[in-house]
Amino acid sequence: MMGVGIAWAAGLGIISYRWVKAGAPPTPGTLFAASGFFALCALLAEYPPARVTATLLAFGIDLAAYLQIVGKAPAAQATGWPPLLINDPTVLLPSGGSNGQIVPEGQGAATPGAAA
């Protein structure tokens, strides 16, 4: 079980490095899916005859992900980052500040406790 935990940490590190290299933060869904896979490997490792197989499977997936990074032609990754700006004039964006304060249109956010 300890080996699968190390493989999980290494796998999330590889995934995070790949996303940062592509210019975006890793998405929660990507990290969740990878964690789910390693959780299934850990569950399989609880059965003593399958412990070695589950650990080798987890490290094999890490090796495959690492080889995609250091390979000659890494696959291009569409990140969708940074998000597109809202240029549509028909979209109504709320005017307001933090803590639920409503600020009149055209004025900056008022800081609480500031002298008037």
C-alpha positions as CSV (number, residue, x, y, z in Angstrom):
1,M,0.0,0.0,0.0
2,M,2.9,2.4,0.7
3,G,4.2,1.9,-2.8
4,V,0.9,2.9,-4.3
5,G,0.9,6.0,-2.2
6,I,4.3,7.0,-3.5
7,A,3.1,6.3,-7.0
8,W,0.1,8.5,-6.4
9,A,2.2,11.4,-5.2
10,A,4.6,11.0,-8.2
11,G,1.7,10.8,-10.6
12,L,0.0,14.0,-9.4
13,G,3.4,15.7,-9.6
14,I,3.8,14.6,-13.2
15,I,0.3,15.7,-14.1
16,S,0.8,19.1,-12.4
17,Y,4.1,19.6,-14.1
18,R,2.6,18.8,-17.5
19,W,-0.2,21.3,-17.0
20,V,2.1,24.0,-15.8
21,K,4.4,23.4,-18.7
22,A,1.3,23.9,-21.0
23,G,0.6,27.2,-19.3
24,A,-2.4,26.5,-17.1
25,P,-3.2,25.2,-13.7
26,P,-4.3,21.5,-13.5
27,T,-8.0,21.1,-13.5
28,P,-9.7,19.5,-10.5
29,G,-11.2,16.8,-12.8
30,T,-7.8,15.7,-14.0
31,L,-6.4,15.4,-10.5
32,F,-9.6,13.7,-9.3
33,A,-9.5,11.1,-12.1
34,A,-5.9,10.3,-11.4
35,S,-6.5,10.1,-7.7
36,G,-9.4,7.8,-8.3
37,F,-7.2,5.5,-10.4
38,F,-4.6,5.3,-7.7
39,A,-7.3,4.7,-5.1
40,L,-8.4,1.7,-7.1
41,C,-4.8,0.5,-7.2
42,A,-4.6,0.9,-3.4
43,L,-7.8,-1.0,-3.0
44,L,-6.4,-3.8,-5.1
45,A,-3.2,-3.7,-3.1
46,E,-5.2,-4.6,0.0
47,Y,-5.5,-8.1,-1.3
48,P,-2.1,-9.6,-0.5
49,P,-1.6,-11.8,-3.6
50,A,-2.3,-8.7,-5.8
51,R,-0.1,-6.2,-3.9
52,V,2.9,-6.4,-6.2
53,T,0.7,-6.3,-9.3
54,A,-1.2,-3.2,-8.1
55,T,2.1,-1.4,-7.2
56,L,3.7,-2.2,-10.5
57,L,0.6,-1.0,-12.4
58,A,0.6,2.3,-10.5
59,F,4.3,2.8,-11.2
60,G,3.8,1.7,-14.8
61,I,1.2,4.5,-15.3
62,D,3.7,7.0,-13.8
63,L,6.4,5.8,-16.1
64,A,4.1,6.1,-19.1
65,A,3.1,9.7,-18.1
66,Y,6.8,10.6,-17.6
67,L,7.8,9.2,-20.9
68,Q,5.2,11.4,-22.6
69,I,6.9,14.5,-21.0
70,V,10.5,13.6,-22.0
71,G,9.6,12.1,-25.4
72,K,10.7,13.7,-28.7
73,A,7.3,15.0,-29.6
74,P,5.1,15.6,-26.6
75,A,1.4,15.9,-27.4
76,A,0.0,19.4,-27.5
77,Q,-2.5,20.0,-24.8
78,A,-5.4,22.4,-25.2
79,T,-5.8,24.0,-21.8
80,G,-8.5,26.6,-22.4
81,W,-6.5,29.0,-20.2
82,P,-6.7,31.9,-19.7
83,P,-10.5,32.1,-20.0
84,L,-11.9,34.3,-22.7
85,L,-12.9,37.8,-21.9
86,I,-16.6,38.8,-21.9
87,N,-17.0,41.1,-24.8
88,D,-20.7,40.8,-25.3
89,P,-22.4,44.1,-24.5
90,T,-25.7,42.3,-23.8
91,V,-24.3,40.5,-20.8
92,L,-25.1,42.1,-17.5
93,L,-22.3,41.9,-15.0
94,P,-23.1,42.8,-11.4
95,S,-21.6,45.9,-10.0
96,G,-20.6,45.3,-6.4
97,G,-17.8,44.8,-4.0
98,S,-16.8,42.2,-1.6
99,N,-18.9,41.2,1.4
100,G,-22.1,41.7,-0.5
101,Q,-21.9,45.5,-0.7
102,I,-23.6,47.2,-3.6
103,V,-21.7,50.0,-5.1
104,P,-23.4,52.5,-7.4
105,E,-22.4,52.3,-11.0
106,G,-19.1,54.1,-11.9
107,Q,-17.8,54.3,-8.3
108,G,-15.0,52.2,-6.7
109,A,-15.6,49.8,-3.9
110,A,-15.9,51.4,-0.5
111,T,-13.7,50.0,2.1
112,P,-15.4,49.3,5.5
113,G,-14.3,51.6,8.2
114,A,-12.7,54.2,5.9
115,A,-13.1,57.8,6.9
116,A,-15.5,59.8,4.7
